[in-house]
Amino acid sequence: MNALSYLFFVKLKAQLRRLFSKPVSAIVTLFVLAFFGFSIYSAVSNREMMSAMMNVQSVQGWMMLFCGYVLFLMTVMILQKRSAIVTRDDAQFIFAGPFTRKQTLAYLLIETVEGSLIYALIAVAYILMMMSSTVILTVPLVLSLILSSLLMFYFAFALFTWFYFLELVKPQAKWIKYGFLAVLLGFIGLIAIRNVGVDGGIQSTITRFVADPLFNWVPVFGWCKMALIGLVSQDMTACLIGFAATLLVCAGITALILNVKGDFYEQAIMDAEWISELRQNARARRAQSQTHEKVVSVKQARFGSGAAALVSKNLLILRKTRRLLSLQEVLLIVIYLGIVWMNGQGFSFYQFFVLIVLFTSATTDRIAQDLRVFYLYLIPDRPMKKLAALMVPSMLHIVAVVFASLVLCPFVLGSSWAELVPAALMMTGFGWLFLSASLVCLRLMKSRSTPLMEQMIKMVFCLILAIPYGITVVTLVMIPGVPAFMIQLAGLIVNGVIGLACLALATPLLSGNNLMAD
């Protein structure tokens, strides 16, 4: 077991060393961690007092949303036709080494705890950002939220691991996982049906479902929700029962995994080879869905010269794939629209949610894929012009997200054109700003860039870069008679100029200092 412990800590040290391998990435990493730590401290220590009832209702709503997310993630993992739990390198060491079965399984569980903690911290940072406007954030609440998130993710990942081994040993055992999901989802469905048909419409039905005490009987998800609600409402008995029951179930699943019998080594190694190949494609920005993507025929296409050829090529790809929006973005937009409609918070609050969708959508995946093709550097044109050409498909994607987020607002939120047009300008400007900031992050981190670190650095950059926009808008609002359209148009211009400055900072990516020049 000492060798496995050594492997775990060496991998952890290598991940940390990779972030601190260059002075720039080390400084940026420390700055981001300090920023998030200070933000959470400020949110906890400087809250205005709200009513306890608002706290309970808000925590119920956000916890139900979070439980739904983890439940959806667990369902997708369990229902996958093929999956894996380790990579090729780990499999060749832990399955071929002189280790007992329990030592191997214990190592896999330690890796599960590490992954659950990473997912939990990311989720908590997101939830705290969303809850801060309606919930009194205290240290016990934040710690309890971290614990409940960790337990739910560990339950989901450990249950998936157990089903994985069980199916490898006994293929017919796959019906056990199907039966478990059917019972769990069926019980939640009955709770939802129980609240339908009472006066008050859909909004009242959703509100009753969120607050239904019967959900507390749902294993793990309901128990964690009960624990947090008990903490907020000062019912420590419910809080302790919720966490104790969840810990007991997680301990039981851990014991089941440690006592798995049968020969699963060979198939686990084959699955590890398969998943490693997928991850290699993902690092090269070639996901499997893109490699085998369906395309349609295009009758005619025109190509420009120089940097314009890059625009022509990427537009042709968009025409052939017809892929501007992802299903995940559409689902997020619908969920956020439903949350705002249910809470009656109005169109202004909904714009904040759309900015979150734009922030997560403004990635450099497509651009990084082009930056790894060496013919790009042979095109006779200015580096900044070529980089701007590479951003065209991503900006079209941003515009598509803005359009999709606003198209239903007149029907659901009753928004008028006087509200929609300035909002569209504001969102497009911030989309451009987010995308430009992503390029700067890519320029700083290069091949050391990971999706998580890129998002964290980008968040800090964007908060700083949004200050001129805020000053401009606040100044114009204080001037009587300035229409909202002109205010947001000025904000769009400010964000556009800042985005161009970021584009100039990222230009060295095409000046002999590309992603692989580390």
Contacts in CASP RR format, 6 or more apart in sequence:
PFRMAT RR
TARGET T0000
AUTHOR 0000-0000-0000
METHOD contacts of the structure
MODEL  1
MNALSYLFFVKLKAQLRRLFSKPVSAIVTLFVLAFFGFSIYSAVSNREMM
SAMMNVQSVQGWMMLFCGYVLFLMTVMILQKRSAIVTRDDAQFIFAGPFT
RKQTLAYLLIETVEGSLIYALIAVAYILMMMSSTVILTVPLVLSLILSSL
LMFYFAFALFTWFYFLELVKPQAKWIKYGFLAVLLGFIGLIAIRNVGVDG
GIQSTITRFVADPLFNWVPVFGWCKMALIGLVSQDMTACLIGFAATLLVC
AGITALILNVKGDFYEQAIMDAEWISELRQNARARRAQSQTHEKVVSVKQ
ARFGSGAAALVSKNLLILRKTRRLLSLQEVLLIVIYLGIVWMNGQGFSFY
QFFVLIVLFTSATTDRIAQDLRVFYLYLIPDRPMKKLAALMVPSMLHIVA
VVFASLVLCPFVLGSSWAELVPAALMMTGFGWLFLSASLVCLRLMKSRST
PLMEQMIKMVFCLILAIPYGITVVTLVMIPGVPAFMIQLAGLIVNGVIGL
ACLALATPLLSGNNLMAD
1 99 0 8 1.000
1 103 0 8 1.000
1 106 0 8 1.000
1 107 0 8 1.000
3 97 0 8 1.000
3 99 0 8 1.000
4 94 0 8 1.000
4 99 0 8 1.000
4 103 0 8 1.000
4 104 0 8 1.000
4 106 0 8 1.000
4 107 0 8 1.000
7 90 0 8 1.000
7 93 0 8 1.000
7 94 0 8 1.000
7 107 0 8 1.000
8 107 0 8 1.000
8 110 0 8 1.000
8 111 0 8 1.000
8 114 0 8 1.000
12 114 0 8 1.000
18 448 0 8 1.000
19 25 0 8 1.000
19 26 0 8 1.000
19 29 0 8 1.000
19 448 0 8 1.000
19 453 0 8 1.000
20 26 0 8 1.000
20 29 0 8 1.000
21 448 0 8 1.000
22 448 0 8 1.000
22 518 0 8 1.000
24 444 0 8 1.000
25 444 0 8 1.000
25 445 0 8 1.000
25 448 0 8 1.000
28 444 0 8 1.000
28 445 0 8 1.000
28 457 0 8 1.000
29 453 0 8 1.000
31 460 0 8 1.000
32 453 0 8 1.000
32 456 0 8 1.000
32 457 0 8 1.000
32 459 0 8 1.000
32 460 0 8 1.000
35 460 0 8 1.000
36 125 0 8 1.000
36 456 0 8 1.000
40 125 0 8 1.000
40 128 0 8 1.000
40 142 0 8 1.000
43 128 0 8 1.000
43 132 0 8 1.000
43 137 0 8 1.000
44 137 0 8 1.000
44 138 0 8 1.000
44 139 0 8 1.000
44 142 0 8 1.000
47 132 0 8 1.000
47 136 0 8 1.000
47 137 0 8 1.000
47 138 0 8 1.000
49 136 0 8 1.000
50 134 0 8 1.000
50 135 0 8 1.000
50 136 0 8 1.000
52 232 0 8 1.000
52 233 0 8 1.000
54 134 0 8 1.000
54 135 0 8 1.000
55 135 0 8 1.000
55 136 0 8 1.000
55 232 0 8 1.000
56 229 0 8 1.000
56 232 0 8 1.000
56 233 0 8 1.000
57 211 0 8 1.000
58 131 0 8 1.000
58 134 0 8 1.000
58 135 0 8 1.000
59 131 0 8 1.000
59 135 0 8 1.000
59 141 0 8 1.000
59 228 0 8 1.000
59 229 0 8 1.000
59 232 0 8 1.000
60 210 0 8 1.000
60 211 0 8 1.000
60 225 0 8 1.000
60 229 0 8 1.000
61 210 0 8 1.000
62 127 0 8 1.000
62 130 0 8 1.000
62 131 0 8 1.000
62 135 0 8 1.000
63 148 0 8 1.000
63 224 0 8 1.000
63 225 0 8 1.000
63 228 0 8 1.000
63 229 0 8 1.000
64 209 0 8 1.000
64 210 0 8 1.000
64 215 0 8 1.000
64 225 0 8 1.000
65 335 0 8 1.000
65 339 0 8 1.000
66 123 0 8 1.000
66 127 0 8 1.000
66 149 0 8 1.000
66 152 0 8 1.000
67 152 0 8 1.000
67 221 0 8 1.000
67 222 0 8 1.000
67 224 0 8 1.000
67 225 0 8 1.000
68 221 0 8 1.000
69 123 0 8 1.000
70 152 0 8 1.000
70 153 0 8 1.000
70 156 0 8 1.000
70 221 0 8 1.000
71 156 0 8 1.000
71 184 0 8 1.000
71 188 0 8 1.000
71 221 0 8 1.000
73 156 0 8 1.000
74 155 0 8 1.000
74 156 0 8 1.000
74 159 0 8 1.000
74 160 0 8 1.000
75 181 0 8 1.000
75 185 0 8 1.000
77 83 0 8 1.000
77 156 0 8 1.000
77 157 0 8 1.000
77 160 0 8 1.000
78 159 0 8 1.000
78 160 0 8 1.000
78 163 0 8 1.000
78 177 0 8 1.000
78 181 0 8 1.000
79 181 0 8 1.000
82 271 0 8 1.000
82 274 0 8 1.000
83 160 0 8 1.000
83 164 0 8 1.000
83 271 0 8 1.000
83 275 0 8 1.000
84 268 0 8 1.000
84 271 0 8 1.000
84 272 0 8 1.000
84 274 0 8 1.000
84 275 0 8 1.000
85 108 0 8 1.000
85 161 0 8 1.000
85 164 0 8 1.000
85 268 0 8 1.000
85 271 0 8 1.000
85 272 0 8 1.000
86 94 0 8 1.000
86 108 0 8 1.000
86 111 0 8 1.000
86 268 0 8 1.000
86 272 0 8 1.000
87 272 0 8 1.000
87 275 0 8 1.000
87 276 0 8 1.000
87 279 0 8 1.000
88 272 0 8 1.000
88 273 0 8 1.000
88 275 0 8 1.000
88 276 0 8 1.000
89 276 0 8 1.000
90 272 0 8 1.000
91 268 0 8 1.000
91 269 0 8 1.000
91 272 0 8 1.000
91 273 0 8 1.000
92 269 0 8 1.000
92 272 0 8 1.000
94 104 0 8 1.000
94 107 0 8 1.000
94 108 0 8 1.000
95 104 0 8 1.000
95 265 0 8 1.000
95 268 0 8 1.000
95 269 0 8 1.000
99 107 0 8 1.000
101 260 0 8 1.000
102 258 0 8 1.000
105 257 0 8 1.000
105 258 0 8 1.000
105 260 0 8 1.000
106 258 0 8 1.000
108 161 0 8 1.000
108 257 0 8 1.000
109 158 0 8 1.000
109 161 0 8 1.000
109 254 0 8 1.000
109 257 0 8 1.000
109 258 0 8 1.000
112 154 0 8 1.000
112 157 0 8 1.000
112 158 0 8 1.000
112 161 0 8 1.000
113 154 0 8 1.000
115 153 0 8 1.000
115 157 0 8 1.000
116 150 0 8 1.000
116 153 0 8 1.000
116 154 0 8 1.000
116 157 0 8 1.000
117 150 0 8 1.000
118 452 0 8 1.000
119 149 0 8 1.000
119 153 0 8 1.000
120 146 0 8 1.000
120 149 0 8 1.000
120 150 0 8 1.000
120 152 0 8 1.000
120 153 0 8 1.000
121 146 0 8 1.000
121 149 0 8 1.000
122 452 0 8 1.000
123 149 0 8 1.000
123 153 0 8 1.000
124 142 0 8 1.000
124 145 0 8 1.000
124 146 0 8 1.000
124 149 0 8 1.000
127 145 0 8 1.000
127 149 0 8 1.000
128 137 0 8 1.000
128 142 0 8 1.000
128 145 0 8 1.000
131 137 0 8 1.000
135 141 0 8 1.000
140 231 0 8 1.000
141 228 0 8 1.000
141 231 0 8 1.000
141 232 0 8 1.000
144 227 0 8 1.000
144 228 0 8 1.000
144 231 0 8 1.000
144 239 0 8 1.000
144 243 0 8 1.000
145 228 0 8 1.000
147 243 0 8 1.000
148 224 0 8 1.000
148 225 0 8 1.000
148 227 0 8 1.000
148 228 0 8 1.000
148 243 0 8 1.000
148 246 0 8 1.000
151 220 0 8 1.000
151 224 0 8 1.000
151 243 0 8 1.000
151 246 0 8 1.000
151 247 0 8 1.000
151 250 0 8 1.000
152 220 0 8 1.000
152 221 0 8 1.000
152 224 0 8 1.000
152 246 0 8 1.000
154 250 0 8 1.000
155 220 0 8 1.000
155 246 0 8 1.000
155 249 0 8 1.000
155 250 0 8 1.000
155 253 0 8 1.000
158 250 0 8 1.000
158 253 0 8 1.000
158 254 0 8 1.000
158 257 0 8 1.000
159 253 0 8 1.000
161 257 0 8 1.000
162 253 0 8 1.000
162 256 0 8 1.000
162 257 0 8 1.000
162 260 0 8 1.000
163 174 0 8 1.000
163 176 0 8 1.000
163 177 0 8 1.000
165 257 0 8 1.000
165 260 0 8 1.000
165 264 0 8 1.000
166 173 0 8 1.000
166 176 0 8 1.000
166 177 0 8 1.000
166 260 0 8 1.000
167 173 0 8 1.000
167 174 0 8 1.000
167 177 0 8 1.000
168 264 0 8 1.000
168 267 0 8 1.000
168 268 0 8 1.000
169 260 0 8 1.000
169 261 0 8 1.000
169 262 0 8 1.000
169 263 0 8 1.000
169 264 0 8 1.000
184 218 0 8 1.000
184 219 0 8 1.000
187 217 0 8 1.000
187 218 0 8 1.000
188 215 0 8 1.000
188 218 0 8 1.000
191 209 0 8 1.000
191 212 0 8 1.000
191 214 0 8 1.000
191 215 0 8 1.000
191 218 0 8 1.000
192 209 0 8 1.000
194 212 0 8 1.000
194 214 0 8 1.000
195 205 0 8 1.000
195 208 0 8 1.000
195 209 0 8 1.000
195 212 0 8 1.000
196 205 0 8 1.000
197 205 0 8 1.000
198 204 0 8 1.000
198 205 0 8 1.000
198 208 0 8 1.000
203 341 0 8 1.000
203 342 0 8 1.000
206 342 0 8 1.000
207 342 0 8 1.000
209 215 0 8 1.000
215 221 0 8 1.000
215 222 0 8 1.000
215 225 0 8 1.000
216 222 0 8 1.000
216 223 0 8 1.000
216 225 0 8 1.000
216 226 0 8 1.000
216 238 0 8 1.000
219 245 0 8 1.000
219 249 0 8 1.000
220 246 0 8 1.000
220 249 0 8 1.000
220 250 0 8 1.000
223 241 0 8 1.000
223 242 0 8 1.000
223 243 0 8 1.000
223 245 0 8 1.000
223 246 0 8 1.000
224 242 0 8 1.000
224 243 0 8 1.000
224 246 0 8 1.000
226 238 0 8 1.000
226 239 0 8 1.000
226 241 0 8 1.000
226 242 0 8 1.000
227 238 0 8 1.000
227 239 0 8 1.000
227 240 0 8 1.000
227 241 0 8 1.000
227 242 0 8 1.000
227 243 0 8 1.000
227 246 0 8 1.000
228 239 0 8 1.000
229 235 0 8 1.000
229 238 0 8 1.000
230 236 0 8 1.000
230 238 0 8 1.000
230 239 0 8 1.000
231 239 0 8 1.000
278 288 0 8 1.000
281 287 0 8 1.000
281 288 0 8 1.000
281 291 0 8 1.000
284 369 0 8 1.000
284 372 0 8 1.000
285 365 0 8 1.000
285 366 0 8 1.000
285 368 0 8 1.000
285 369 0 8 1.000
285 372 0 8 1.000
286 369 0 8 1.000
293 321 0 8 1.000
293 323 0 8 1.000
294 321 0 8 1.000
295 320 0 8 1.000
295 321 0 8 1.000
296 319 0 8 1.000
296 320 0 8 1.000
296 321 0 8 1.000
296 322 0 8 1.000
297 320 0 8 1.000
298 316 0 8 1.000
298 319 0 8 1.000
298 320 0 8 1.000
301 312 0 8 1.000
301 316 0 8 1.000
301 319 0 8 1.000
302 312 0 8 1.000
303 309 0 8 1.000
303 312 0 8 1.000
303 313 0 8 1.000
304 311 0 8 1.000
304 312 0 8 1.000
306 379 0 8 1.000
306 380 0 8 1.000
306 381 0 8 1.000
306 386 0 8 1.000
307 379 0 8 1.000
307 381 0 8 1.000
307 382 0 8 1.000
307 385 0 8 1.000
307 386 0 8 1.000
307 388 0 8 1.000
307 389 0 8 1.000
308 389 0 8 1.000
309 379 0 8 1.000
310 370 0 8 1.000
310 376 0 8 1.000
310 379 0 8 1.000
310 386 0 8 1.000
310 389 0 8 1.000
310 390 0 8 1.000
311 389 0 8 1.000
311 392 0 8 1.000
314 366 0 8 1.000
314 370 0 8 1.000
314 389 0 8 1.000
314 390 0 8 1.000
314 392 0 8 1.000
314 393 0 8 1.000
315 392 0 8 1.000
315 393 0 8 1.000
317 393 0 8 1.000
318 324 0 8 1.000
318 393 0 8 1.000
318 396 0 8 1.000
324 396 0 8 1.000
324 397 0 8 1.000
324 400 0 8 1.000
325 397 0 8 1.000
325 400 0 8 1.000
325 401 0 8 1.000
325 404 0 8 1.000
329 357 0 8 1.000
329 361 0 8 1.000
329 401 0 8 1.000
329 404 0 8 1.000
330 404 0 8 1.000
332 357 0 8 1.000
332 360 0 8 1.000
333 354 0 8 1.000
333 357 0 8 1.000
333 401 0 8 1.000
333 404 0 8 1.000
333 405 0 8 1.000
336 350 0 8 1.000
336 353 0 8 1.000
336 354 0 8 1.000
336 356 0 8 1.000
336 357 0 8 1.000
337 350 0 8 1.000
337 353 0 8 1.000
337 405 0 8 1.000
337 408 0 8 1.000
337 409 0 8 1.000
337 412 0 8 1.000
337 413 0 8 1.000
338 412 0 8 1.000
339 353 0 8 1.000
340 346 0 8 1.000
340 347 0 8 1.000
340 349 0 8 1.000
340 350 0 8 1.000
340 353 0 8 1.000
340 413 0 8 1.000
341 412 0 8 1.000
341 413 0 8 1.000
346 413 0 8 1.000
347 409 0 8 1.000
347 413 0 8 1.000
347 414 0 8 1.000
347 415 0 8 1.000
347 419 0 8 1.000
347 423 0 8 1.000
350 409 0 8 1.000
350 413 0 8 1.000
351 423 0 8 1.000
351 426 0 8 1.000
351 427 0 8 1.000
354 401 0 8 1.000
354 402 0 8 1.000
354 405 0 8 1.000
354 406 0 8 1.000
354 427 0 8 1.000
355 427 0 8 1.000
355 430 0 8 1.000
357 401 0 8 1.000
357 405 0 8 1.000
358 398 0 8 1.000
358 401 0 8 1.000
358 402 0 8 1.000
358 427 0 8 1.000
358 430 0 8 1.000
358 431 0 8 1.000
358 434 0 8 1.000
359 434 0 8 1.000
359 458 0 8 1.000
359 459 0 8 1.000
359 462 0 8 1.000
360 455 0 8 1.000
361 397 0 8 1.000
361 398 0 8 1.000
361 401 0 8 1.000
362 394 0 8 1.000
362 398 0 8 1.000
362 431 0 8 1.000
362 434 0 8 1.000
362 435 0 8 1.000
362 437 0 8 1.000
362 438 0 8 1.000
362 458 0 8 1.000
363 394 0 8 1.000
363 438 0 8 1.000
363 451 0 8 1.000
363 454 0 8 1.000
364 394 0 8 1.000
364 435 0 8 1.000
364 438 0 8 1.000
364 439 0 8 1.000
364 441 0 8 1.000
364 442 0 8 1.000
364 454 0 8 1.000
366 390 0 8 1.000
366 393 0 8 1.000
366 394 0 8 1.000
367 387 0 8 1.000
367 390 0 8 1.000
367 391 0 8 1.000
367 394 0 8 1.000
367 439 0 8 1.000
367 442 0 8 1.000
368 442 0 8 1.000
368 515 0 8 1.000
370 376 0 8 1.000
370 390 0 8 1.000
371 390 0 8 1.000
371 509 0 8 1.000
371 510 0 8 1.000
371 514 0 8 1.000
371 515 0 8 1.000
372 514 0 8 1.000
372 515 0 8 1.000
372 516 0 8 1.000
376 386 0 8 1.000
376 510 0 8 1.000
377 510 0 8 1.000
377 512 0 8 1.000
377 514 0 8 1.000
379 386 0 8 1.000
383 507 0 8 1.000
383 508 0 8 1.000
383 509 0 8 1.000
383 510 0 8 1.000
383 511 0 8 1.000
384 503 0 8 1.000
384 504 0 8 1.000
384 507 0 8 1.000
384 510 0 8 1.000
386 510 0 8 1.000
387 439 0 8 1.000
387 503 0 8 1.000
387 506 0 8 1.000
387 507 0 8 1.000
387 509 0 8 1.000
387 510 0 8 1.000
388 503 0 8 1.000
391 435 0 8 1.000
391 439 0 8 1.000
391 503 0 8 1.000
394 435 0 8 1.000
395 432 0 8 1.000
395 435 0 8 1.000
398 428 0 8 1.000
398 431 0 8 1.000
398 432 0 8 1.000
398 434 0 8 1.000
398 435 0 8 1.000
399 428 0 8 1.000
402 424 0 8 1.000
402 427 0 8 1.000
402 428 0 8 1.000
402 431 0 8 1.000
403 424 0 8 1.000
405 427 0 8 1.000
406 415 0 8 1.000
406 420 0 8 1.000
406 423 0 8 1.000
406 424 0 8 1.000
406 427 0 8 1.000
409 415 0 8 1.000
409 420 0 8 1.000
410 416 0 8 1.000
410 420 0 8 1.000
415 423 0 8 1.000
418 484 0 8 1.000
418 485 0 8 1.000
419 484 0 8 1.000
421 485 0 8 1.000
422 484 0 8 1.000
422 485 0 8 1.000
422 487 0 8 1.000
422 488 0 8 1.000
423 488 0 8 1.000
425 485 0 8 1.000
425 488 0 8 1.000
425 489 0 8 1.000
425 491 0 8 1.000
425 492 0 8 1.000
426 488 0 8 1.000
426 491 0 8 1.000
426 492 0 8 1.000
428 492 0 8 1.000
429 491 0 8 1.000
429 492 0 8 1.000
429 495 0 8 1.000
429 496 0 8 1.000
430 462 0 8 1.000
430 466 0 8 1.000
430 469 0 8 1.000
430 495 0 8 1.000
432 495 0 8 1.000
432 496 0 8 1.000
432 499 0 8 1.000
433 462 0 8 1.000
433 465 0 8 1.000
433 466 0 8 1.000
433 469 0 8 1.000
433 495 0 8 1.000
433 496 0 8 1.000
433 498 0 8 1.000
433 499 0 8 1.000
433 502 0 8 1.000
434 458 0 8 1.000
434 462 0 8 1.000
436 498 0 8 1.000
436 499 0 8 1.000
436 500 0 8 1.000
436 502 0 8 1.000
436 503 0 8 1.000
436 506 0 8 1.000
437 458 0 8 1.000
437 461 0 8 1.000
437 462 0 8 1.000
437 465 0 8 1.000
437 499 0 8 1.000
437 502 0 8 1.000
438 454 0 8 1.000
438 458 0 8 1.000
439 502 0 8 1.000
439 503 0 8 1.000
439 506 0 8 1.000
439 509 0 8 1.000
440 461 0 8 1.000
440 502 0 8 1.000
440 505 0 8 1.000
440 506 0 8 1.000
441 449 0 8 1.000
441 454 0 8 1.000
441 457 0 8 1.000
441 458 0 8 1.000
441 461 0 8 1.000
442 449 0 8 1.000
442 454 0 8 1.000
442 506 0 8 1.000
442 509 0 8 1.000
442 515 0 8 1.000
443 505 0 8 1.000
443 506 0 8 1.000
443 508 0 8 1.000
443 509 0 8 1.000
444 457 0 8 1.000
445 453 0 8 1.000
445 454 0 8 1.000
445 457 0 8 1.000
446 515 0 8 1.000
446 516 0 8 1.000
446 517 0 8 1.000
446 518 0 8 1.000
447 515 0 8 1.000
447 516 0 8 1.000
447 518 0 8 1.000
448 518 0 8 1.000
465 498 0 8 1.000
465 499 0 8 1.000
465 502 0 8 1.000
466 495 0 8 1.000
468 494 0 8 1.000
468 498 0 8 1.000
469 491 0 8 1.000
469 494 0 8 1.000
469 495 0 8 1.000
469 498 0 8 1.000
472 490 0 8 1.000
472 491 0 8 1.000
472 494 0 8 1.000
473 487 0 8 1.000
473 488 0 8 1.000
473 490 0 8 1.000
473 491 0 8 1.000
476 482 0 8 1.000
476 486 0 8 1.000
476 487 0 8 1.000
476 490 0 8 1.000
477 487 0 8 1.000
509 515 0 8 1.000
END
